[in-house]
């Protein structure tokens, strides 16, 4: 038999360790020295090319998932199963 208080203590201990780890991560990420961008290397044109490539990639993903949604719906599967399968596929792709 497990004491209910010990289960609560474990939850609080895990939450405390998680909070400390999160604070450490935030400190680590925020302690990086700021370095100005080298505008000869990073410019608006390169940024626009990158955004266009991402737009194309995400458009393909959305189109493929929508087609999958339509095919599953045509097979007459339940709506809950349909949504779960599409969500699972999107999570795998992202």
C-alpha positions in Angstrom: 0.0 0.0 0.0 1.4 3.4 -1.0 1.0 6.3 1.4 -0.9 9.1 -0.4 1.3 11.7 1.2 4.5 10.1 -0.2 2.9 10.3 -3.7 2.2 14.0 -3.1 5.7 14.6 -1.9 7.1 12.9 -5.1 4.9 15.2 -7.2 6.1 18.3 -5.4 9.7 17.1 -5.6 9.5 16.5 -9.4 7.7 19.9 -9.8 10.5 21.6 -7.8 13.3 20.0 -9.8 11.5 20.9 -13.0 11.1 24.5 -11.9 14.8 24.7 -11.0 15.8 23.1 -14.3 13.6 25.6 -16.1 15.1 28.5 -14.3 18.6 27.2 -15.1 17.6 26.9 -18.8 16.2 30.4 -18.9 19.4 31.7 -17.3 21.6 29.8 -19.7 19.7 31.0 -22.7 19.6 34.6 -21.5 23.3 34.8 -20.6 24.5 34.7 -24.2 26.3 37.9 -25.1 24.5 40.0 -27.7 26.4 40.1 -31.0 25.2 42.4 -33.7 24.2 40.8 -37.0 26.7 40.9 -39.9 24.5 42.6 -42.5 26.9 41.5 -45.3 26.2 37.9 -44.4 22.6 38.2 -43.4 20.4 40.5 -45.5 16.8 41.0 -46.5 17.2 39.1 -49.8 18.5 35.9 -48.1 15.7 36.2 -45.5 13.1 36.5 -48.2 14.5 33.4 -50.0 14.4 31.5 -46.7 10.8 32.5 -46.0 9.7 31.5 -49.6 11.3 28.1 -49.1 9.5 27.6 -45.8 6.2 28.8 -47.3 6.6 26.2 -50.1 7.5 23.4 -47.6 4.5 24.2 -45.3 2.2 24.5 -48.2 3.2 21.0 -49.3 2.7 19.6 -45.8 -0.8 21.2 -45.5 -1.9 20.0 -48.9 -0.7 16.4 -48.2 -2.5 16.4 -44.8 -5.7 17.7 -46.3 -5.6 15.1 -49.0 -5.0 12.4 -46.3 -8.0 13.8 -44.4 -10.2 13.6 -47.5 -9.1 10.0 -48.2 -9.8 8.9 -44.7 -13.2 10.6 -44.7 -14.1 8.8 -48.0 -13.3 5.5 -46.4 -16.0 6.2 -43.8 -13.8 6.1 -40.7 -15.2 7.8 -37.6 -14.6 11.5 -37.1 -12.6 10.9 -33.9 -10.3 8.4 -35.6 -9.9 10.8 -38.5 -8.8 13.7 -36.4 -6.5 11.6 -34.3 -4.7 10.2 -37.4 -4.3 13.6 -39.0 -2.9 15.0 -35.7 -0.5 12.2 -35.4 0.7 12.7 -38.9 1.2 16.4 -38.4 3.1 15.8 -35.2 5.5 13.4 -36.9 6.1 15.8 -39.8 6.8 18.8 -37.5 
